[in-house]
Amino acid sequence: MEIALNYRDVLTVSAILFAVIDVVGSIPVLLEVKKRVGVIKSLQATLVSLVIMIAFLFLGESILKFLGVDVQSFAIAGSLVIFFLALEMILGIRLYKDEIPATASVVPVAFPLIAGTGTMTTILSLRAAYDSWTIIIGIMLNLVLVYLVLRNLPRVEKMLGAAGISILRKVFGIVLLAIAIKLFRTNVGF
């Protein structure tokens, strides 16, 4: 079995997932979780996120078919979710709220912070435009970065500072907004 990869597509998918996962923008939330529970198990959180994302990549479409929804419709709905996530990042507002229980462990970090609804929607949306191997490699590249950020959370916070995190969040918000519009246009057929 020969796999032909388009490195430009891998970079595009990786950038899209990086913007949606937004591990850098999640640093304040991750620090709060760490403060509550004491330790975030970096490897365990990363592996759980990998399993969730890969499972949704392959089973998400079957679930949609069972519900009578086609991938293009889901991609359009996903583009709207991504659009609102981008608005949150750009405007610094919360349109929806994720709750982190006081007994937080790996599960709230892996889901919904890393492999949340925005990430799963994006994975299925990407499936409409890219092959599975490209998406898997994009997922794995992002999870390496997620692991490194989780492992070095205090250092990353100190290095970026509050202003740096805010700037990165806004820049990736604009990129995400453009991606949402592109996904919408591609699946609507403009």
C-alpha positions as CSV (number, residue, x, y, z in Angstrom):
1,M,0.0,0.0,0.0
2,E,1.5,3.2,-1.2
3,I,0.7,6.5,0.5
4,A,1.2,9.7,-1.5
5,L,1.3,12.7,0.8
6,N,0.9,16.3,-0.3
7,Y,3.1,18.2,2.3
8,R,1.2,21.4,1.6
9,D,-2.1,19.7,2.5
10,V,-0.4,18.3,5.7
11,L,0.7,21.8,6.7
12,T,-2.8,23.2,5.9
13,V,-4.6,20.6,8.0
14,S,-2.0,21.0,10.8
15,A,-2.5,24.7,10.8
16,I,-6.3,24.4,10.8
17,L,-6.2,21.9,13.7
18,F,-3.7,24.1,15.6
19,A,-6.0,27.0,15.4
20,V,-9.1,25.0,16.5
21,I,-7.3,23.0,19.3
22,D,-5.8,26.3,20.4
23,V,-3.6,24.8,23.0
24,V,-1.8,28.1,23.4
25,G,-5.0,30.0,23.9
26,S,-6.1,27.3,26.4
27,I,-3.0,27.9,28.6
28,P,-5.0,30.1,31.1
29,V,-7.7,27.3,31.4
30,L,-5.0,24.6,31.7
31,L,-3.2,26.5,34.4
32,E,-6.5,26.8,36.3
33,V,-7.1,23.0,36.0
34,K,-3.5,22.4,37.2
35,K,-4.1,24.7,40.1
36,R,-7.2,22.8,41.1
37,V,-5.9,19.2,40.7
38,G,-2.2,19.7,41.2
39,V,-0.9,17.8,38.2
40,I,-2.0,17.4,34.6
41,K,-0.9,14.0,33.2
42,S,0.5,15.2,29.9
43,L,1.1,11.9,28.2
44,Q,-2.2,10.4,29.3
45,A,-4.2,13.5,28.2
46,T,-2.4,13.5,24.9
47,L,-3.1,9.8,24.2
48,V,-6.8,10.1,25.2
49,S,-7.1,13.1,22.8
50,L,-5.5,11.0,20.0
51,V,-7.9,8.1,20.5
52,I,-10.9,10.5,20.5
53,M,-9.8,12.3,17.4
54,I,-8.8,9.2,15.4
55,A,-12.0,7.4,16.4
56,F,-14.1,10.4,15.3
57,L,-12.2,10.6,12.0
58,F,-13.2,7.1,11.1
59,L,-16.5,6.6,13.0
60,G,-17.9,10.1,12.8
61,E,-19.2,9.7,9.3
62,S,-20.9,6.4,10.2
63,I,-22.6,8.1,13.1
64,L,-23.8,10.9,10.8
65,K,-25.1,8.4,8.2
66,F,-27.0,6.7,11.0
67,L,-28.6,10.0,11.9
68,G,-29.3,10.8,8.2
69,V,-26.8,13.7,7.9
70,D,-24.3,13.9,5.0
71,V,-20.7,15.0,5.5
72,Q,-21.2,18.2,3.5
73,S,-24.1,19.4,5.7
74,F,-22.0,18.5,8.8
75,A,-19.1,20.4,7.2
76,I,-21.3,23.5,6.7
77,A,-22.5,23.2,10.3
78,G,-18.9,22.8,11.4
79,S,-17.8,25.9,9.5
80,L,-20.4,27.8,11.5
81,V,-19.1,26.4,14.8
82,I,-15.5,27.3,13.7
83,F,-16.8,30.8,12.7
84,F,-18.2,31.4,16.2
85,L,-15.0,29.9,17.8
86,A,-13.0,32.4,15.7
87,L,-15.2,35.3,16.9
88,E,-14.6,34.3,20.5
89,M,-10.9,34.3,19.9
90,I,-10.9,37.7,18.1
91,L,-13.4,39.5,20.3
92,G,-12.3,38.0,23.6
93,I,-15.8,36.9,24.5
94,R,-17.4,33.5,25.4
95,L,-20.4,32.4,23.4
96,Y,-20.5,29.0,25.1
97,K,-19.1,27.8,28.3
98,D,-17.2,24.6,29.1
99,E,-17.5,23.5,32.7
100,I,-14.6,21.9,34.4
101,P,-15.7,19.9,37.4
102,A,-13.8,20.3,40.7
103,T,-12.7,16.7,40.5
104,A,-10.9,17.4,37.2
105,S,-8.5,14.8,35.9
106,V,-7.3,13.8,32.4
107,V,-10.8,13.7,31.0
108,P,-11.6,17.5,31.1
109,V,-8.2,18.2,29.6
110,A,-8.4,15.7,26.8
111,F,-12.2,16.4,26.3
112,P,-13.4,19.1,25.9
113,L,-10.3,21.2,26.0
114,I,-8.2,19.4,23.4
115,A,-10.5,17.1,21.6
116,G,-13.7,19.1,22.0
117,T,-16.7,19.7,19.8
118,G,-14.9,22.2,17.6
119,T,-12.0,19.8,17.0
120,M,-14.3,16.9,16.1
121,T,-16.4,19.1,13.9
122,T,-13.3,20.3,12.2
123,I,-12.0,16.8,11.7
124,L,-15.2,15.8,9.9
125,S,-15.1,19.0,7.9
126,L,-11.6,18.3,6.9
127,R,-12.5,14.8,5.9
128,A,-14.7,16.3,3.1
129,A,-11.6,17.9,1.6
130,Y,-8.5,15.9,2.6
131,D,-7.5,12.2,2.8
132,S,-7.4,10.3,6.1
133,W,-3.6,10.0,6.2
134,T,-3.2,13.8,5.8
135,I,-5.6,14.4,8.7
136,I,-4.0,11.7,10.9
137,I,-0.5,13.3,10.4
138,G,-2.0,16.7,11.1
139,I,-3.6,15.3,14.3
140,M,-0.3,13.7,15.4
141,L,1.8,16.8,14.7
142,N,-0.7,18.9,16.8
143,L,-0.7,16.4,19.6
144,V,3.1,16.5,19.8
145,L,2.8,20.2,20.3
146,V,-0.1,19.7,22.8
147,Y,2.1,17.3,24.8
148,L,5.0,19.7,24.8
149,V,2.8,22.6,26.0
150,L,1.2,20.4,28.7
151,R,4.6,19.1,29.8
152,N,6.1,22.6,30.0
153,L,3.0,24.6,31.0
154,P,4.6,27.0,33.5
155,R,7.6,27.7,31.2
156,V,5.3,28.4,28.2
157,E,3.2,30.8,30.3
158,K,6.3,32.6,31.5
159,M,7.8,32.8,28.0
160,L,4.7,34.1,26.2
161,G,3.3,36.3,29.0
162,A,-0.3,37.5,29.1
163,A,0.2,39.9,26.1
164,G,1.8,37.2,24.0
165,I,-1.0,34.7,24.6
166,S,-3.6,37.4,23.8
167,I,-1.9,38.3,20.5
168,L,-1.5,34.7,19.5
169,R,-5.2,34.0,20.3
170,K,-6.3,37.0,18.1
171,V,-4.0,36.1,15.2
172,F,-5.2,32.5,15.2
173,G,-8.8,33.7,15.5
174,I,-8.5,35.6,12.2
175,V,-6.9,32.6,10.5
176,L,-9.7,30.4,11.8
177,L,-12.3,32.9,10.6
178,A,-10.9,32.7,7.1
179,I,-10.8,28.9,7.3
180,A,-14.5,28.8,8.4
181,I,-15.5,30.9,5.4
182,K,-13.5,28.7,3.0
183,L,-15.1,25.5,4.4
184,F,-18.5,27.1,4.1
185,R,-17.9,28.2,0.5
186,T,-16.4,24.8,-0.5
187,N,-19.3,22.8,0.8
188,V,-22.1,25.1,-0.3
189,G,-20.6,25.3,-3.8
190,F,-19.9,29.0,-4.3
